């Protein structure tokens, strides 16, 4: 009996150790700025050919009165150990964002990079992150990418104000490209694109209609439109975030219906391969949560990631489980990937970039945090540029008396936005600048009457 108990105990310990090694959380700050603020936005995660992981997004650097922003690509090994990170800077465009990327056949990486101030490029790197070439994309702004069944790469985004696609080879040469008028004035963008099992491509995003509406569009292998559907939620700005195909060749689209600037209802839509709507499930008319930025199909159910949580649904849209993960989810349509029966999620927090590897039910048994650097006095201002509202967020490692002042470009105090004690944790306040003219402003953050941060913000009307 004692031998049996010992054997069971040893097995239990070995199983626990094995499971602990296969799930983990790692946090990274690859571009730490000890003299100013740091901020990271995460887009997508990719399981690489060598078993490691790559993550893209963009990084904020705040130093005194200046703000800088760079797109980045970061690589880890299969255990989440940091290997390298590269800035996606280009000499002729500033304040870049890395919006999407894929791994190429030679083991390298192709990243889509653009600037809100204008300019869009593709950056090719080798497997060690060394830059090989840069291709100017002109007026084509890429938001999503995927490898195709024939060894090429499909790009989705916005060109000349319209939703657009472009197919390229591994060297960046254009095979074909097209833009698509779907409704209203035609204004819109592809936000997610995938290669389909039949050789075609499916996309979702937004198009003009009643404000902006969600669309789902399917094209054949040469980009000819086969069918499209638009979905008008509750007016204003509706948007499709992610689209996937399951093993039954059915399509699932996740997105948001926005009745106004403050209310948001997540939505999950299922369509047949021919474009017929099977169901539309929304938080407005359902008890379930559908706040999904990225989805994968595990051949049985749909797994989604968003709002810092993982969700599982069967193909009928019924909720199976939900797990709470560290930090916030990434912003891209591919911030969740599947590894056999486990999952890798790319997210973000005050500490930086978060990679989480979970078990088959979205759980993390053991946590091993690797924070390259941490900063006690982070402050983030977003969106920036803004009109007319901007969110000013900050985190506290200890209780403080907080004061936030707004100054104009002449150095004149125009607004005391906050002046009160705050507890440990994350906090935010909104400044509505509708009464002020376009221009440069500065946000000053004081802790116990000591100036800790200055951020430059831009009001564009």
Secondary structure by P-SEA (a helix, b strand, c coil): caaaaaaaaaaaaaaaaaaaaacbbbbbcccccccbbbbbbbcccccccccbbbbbbbbbbbcccbbbbbbbbbbbcccccccccccccccccccccccccccccccbbbbbbbbcccccbbbbbccccccccccccccccccccccccccbbbbbcccccccbbbbbcccccccccccccccccccccccbbbbcccccccbbbbbccccbbbbbbbbcccccccbbbbbbccccbbbbcccccccccbbbbbbbbbccccbbbbbbbbbccccccccccccccccccccccbbbbcccbbbbbcccbbbbbccccccccccccccbbbccccccccccccbbbbbcccccbbbbbbcccccccbbbbbccccccbbbbbcccccccbbbbbbccccccbbbbbbbccccccccccccccccccccccccccccccbbbbbbbbbccccccbbbbbbbcc
